[in-house]
Amino acid sequence: MSGAGAERTAAIAAQVETFVRDIIVPYEQDPRRDHHGAPTEELVDEMREKARAAGLMTPHILSDGGHLTQRETALVLQKSGLSPFGALALNTNAPDEGNMYLLGKVGSEEMKQRFLKPMIEGRARSAFFMTEPAEEGGAGSDPSMMQTTCRLDGNHWVINGRKAFITGALGAKVGIVMAKAPEVEHGSGACMFLVDLPDPAIRIEHVPNTIDNSMPGGHSTVAIENLRVPASQMLGEAGEGFQYAQIRLAPARLSHCMRWLGACIRCHEIATDYANRRQAFGKALIDHEGVGFMLADNLIDLKQCELMIDWCAGVLDSGSLGTAESSMAKVAVSEALMRVADRCVQVMGGTGVTDKTIVERVFREIRAFRIYDGPTEVHKWSLAKKIKRDWAKAQQ
Ligand SMILES: Cc1cc2nc3c(=O)[nH]c(=O)nc-3n(C[C@H](O)[C@H](O)[C@H](O)COP(=O)(O)OP(=O)(O)OC[C@H]3O[C@@H](n4cnc5c(N)ncnc54)[C@H](O)[C@@H]3O)c2cc1C
């Protein structure tokens, strides 16, 4: 990165960092939480008002609607992740960030005005409806198992099915719903729709208690019963829904890496501070090799994550879908950051498992990152298939 673009990005990233550290970090102890422990809508609105006043709402999307490059986005999103509430306040959070990216790429002008604009302004949250209940044999690691159906009825598609783990569905105003059209022979039959929420045909059945609690709305199980969507609200072509999902997939999974890197950098700072101040057996913890080595391993993992993200972002910026590269980055970063968070807890002893600092929360919540946006094993499995394909090609 060089020139005016780099300077602009460095300035945005610096402003975001100052905002998160000075304004958002104090909210981490705010008691306004819902019964799942997530920040209430009132708390989210209050933090967002402050981001807006600072001119930092959705900082990775510019005033002309243009998106920073992925390498630039990495710098900004990493800073927004320095607090578990940072990305929420600044509107760089999942699933909105990935949904905005997708709409910006493939939405019509009308869709952008109606659905994307309020999302960029931070006035509408969104949800992505892909996964289905495992106990019913629906889509999970394998999206081709999708059971939710859509059928054309005049000028409308009628959607029926059940979805699971839909982050933020409760309280969202925009939904992107995936369904399969049995009558469509083109492609996989998968279709993607933009829908207004709430809609009585999309019923939140249950919000399970989960390992994480930073996400307003939690991760809902949802019943979709005769949802009628105008044909004009299909994203892309019928049958090509999975291809469109691919456009969202790599940048979305990389943006998780960016935010979690920020969170783990902060945890490492907190653990370092603890290890320097706390004494045991006549000296600071950091002077015990066992502790010093844990912090050294953190530094190495954090740098490797930064480099992996920058490399993958560069691949996406070159115009590639980056499917294999983002699989590699997602596995490497999620596994390394899990180790970093675990070491931070260990360095801090009992304090590490209390809610006095964000270390406990990050350790708990980052566990799910090894599962969502593709479990580690699924990424490795698809990379192994590619290795086999490439080998076979090389033999010809
Ligand atoms: C916190 C959280 C938020 C989420 N938010 C959303 C959301 O907003 N929208 C949405 O649509 N979905 C969401 N999901 C769902 C997520 O995408 C799925 O959990 C994920 O795709 C895995 O599907 P599954 O849970 O059905 O696991 P399963 O498909 O049952 O897989 C279970 C395990 O089997 C193993 N496995 C599967 N396939 C293979 C393979 N080929 N090789 C080796 N091992 C394999 C893996 O270890 C995997 O973890 C969310 C999940 C979580 C935990």
PDBQT file of the ligand as one rigid body, heavy atoms in Angstrom, charges set to zero:
ROOT
HETATM    1  C1  LIG A 401     -21.877 -18.212  16.692  1.00  0.00    +0.000 C 
HETATM    2  C2  LIG A 401     -22.396 -18.695  15.374  1.00  0.00    +0.000 A 
HETATM    3  C3  LIG A 401     -22.997 -17.797  14.497  1.00  0.00    +0.000 A 
HETATM    4  C4  LIG A 401     -23.524 -18.246  13.280  1.00  0.00    +0.000 A 
HETATM    5  N1  LIG A 401     -24.183 -17.354  12.460  1.00  0.00    +0.000 NA
HETATM    6  C5  LIG A 401     -24.759 -17.813  11.329  1.00  0.00    +0.000 A 
HETATM    7  C6  LIG A 401     -25.563 -16.925  10.510  1.00  0.00    +0.000 A 
HETATM    8  O1  LIG A 401     -25.698 -15.729  10.803  1.00  0.00    +0.000 OA
HETATM    9  N2  LIG A 401     -26.160 -17.431   9.405  1.00  0.00    +0.000 N 
HETATM   10  C7  LIG A 401     -26.026 -18.742   9.045  1.00  0.00    +0.000 A 
HETATM   11  O2  LIG A 401     -26.589 -19.121   8.034  1.00  0.00    +0.000 OA
HETATM   12  N3  LIG A 401     -25.294 -19.608   9.801  1.00  0.00    +0.000 NA
HETATM   13  C8  LIG A 401     -24.669 -19.177  10.929  1.00  0.00    +0.000 A 
HETATM   14  N4  LIG A 401     -23.952 -20.047  11.722  1.00  0.00    +0.000 N 
HETATM   15  C9  LIG A 401     -23.892 -21.457  11.370  1.00  0.00    +0.000 C 
HETATM   16  C10 LIG A 401     -22.518 -21.920  10.900  1.00  0.00    +0.000 C 
HETATM   17  O3  LIG A 401     -22.252 -21.437   9.630  1.00  0.00    +0.000 OA
HETATM   18  C11 LIG A 401     -22.550 -23.457  10.986  1.00  0.00    +0.000 C 
HETATM   19  O4  LIG A 401     -22.515 -23.781  12.374  1.00  0.00    +0.000 OA
HETATM   20  C12 LIG A 401     -21.383 -24.114  10.262  1.00  0.00    +0.000 C 
HETATM   21  O5  LIG A 401     -21.513 -23.975   8.873  1.00  0.00    +0.000 OA
HETATM   22  C13 LIG A 401     -21.309 -25.626  10.588  1.00  0.00    +0.000 C 
HETATM   23  O6  LIG A 401     -22.524 -26.240  10.354  1.00  0.00    +0.000 OA
HETATM   24  P1  LIG A 401     -23.178 -27.167  11.502  1.00  0.00    +0.000 P 
HETATM   25  O7  LIG A 401     -23.196 -26.377  12.756  1.00  0.00    +0.000 OA
HETATM   26  O8  LIG A 401     -24.447 -27.707  10.991  1.00  0.00    +0.000 OA
HETATM   27  O9  LIG A 401     -22.112 -28.302  11.731  1.00  0.00    +0.000 OA
HETATM   28  P2  LIG A 401     -22.103 -29.746  11.014  1.00  0.00    +0.000 P 
HETATM   29  O10 LIG A 401     -22.319 -29.587   9.554  1.00  0.00    +0.000 OA
HETATM   30  O11 LIG A 401     -22.994 -30.657  11.754  1.00  0.00    +0.000 OA
HETATM   31  O12 LIG A 401     -20.589 -30.180  11.245  1.00  0.00    +0.000 OA
HETATM   32  C14 LIG A 401     -20.116 -30.553  12.553  1.00  0.00    +0.000 C 
HETATM   33  C15 LIG A 401     -18.626 -30.786  12.496  1.00  0.00    +0.000 C 
HETATM   34  O13 LIG A 401     -18.351 -31.851  11.586  1.00  0.00    +0.000 OA
HETATM   35  C16 LIG A 401     -17.043 -31.687  11.030  1.00  0.00    +0.000 C 
HETATM   36  N5  LIG A 401     -17.133 -31.774   9.552  1.00  0.00    +0.000 N 
HETATM   37  C17 LIG A 401     -18.162 -31.436   8.739  1.00  0.00    +0.000 A 
HETATM   38  N6  LIG A 401     -17.849 -31.646   7.454  1.00  0.00    +0.000 NA
HETATM   39  C18 LIG A 401     -16.580 -32.146   7.439  1.00  0.00    +0.000 A 
HETATM   40  C19 LIG A 401     -15.689 -32.561   6.424  1.00  0.00    +0.000 A 
HETATM   41  N7  LIG A 401     -15.991 -32.502   5.121  1.00  0.00    +0.000 N 
HETATM   42  N8  LIG A 401     -14.459 -33.028   6.809  1.00  0.00    +0.000 NA
HETATM   43  C20 LIG A 401     -14.102 -33.070   8.112  1.00  0.00    +0.000 A 
HETATM   44  N9  LIG A 401     -14.907 -32.674   9.111  1.00  0.00    +0.000 NA
HETATM   45  C21 LIG A 401     -16.117 -32.231   8.787  1.00  0.00    +0.000 A 
HETATM   46  C22 LIG A 401     -16.533 -30.318  11.503  1.00  0.00    +0.000 C 
HETATM   47  O14 LIG A 401     -15.642 -30.517  12.584  1.00  0.00    +0.000 OA
HETATM   48  C23 LIG A 401     -17.794 -29.615  11.992  1.00  0.00    +0.000 C 
HETATM   49  O15 LIG A 401     -17.528 -28.667  13.021  1.00  0.00    +0.000 OA
HETATM   50  C24 LIG A 401     -23.410 -19.607  12.937  1.00  0.00    +0.000 A 
HETATM   51  C25 LIG A 401     -22.785 -20.506  13.811  1.00  0.00    +0.000 A 
HETATM   52  C26 LIG A 401     -22.286 -20.070  15.022  1.00  0.00    +0.000 A 
HETATM   53  C27 LIG A 401     -21.653 -21.060  15.950  1.00  0.00    +0.000 C 
ENDROOT
TORSDOF 0
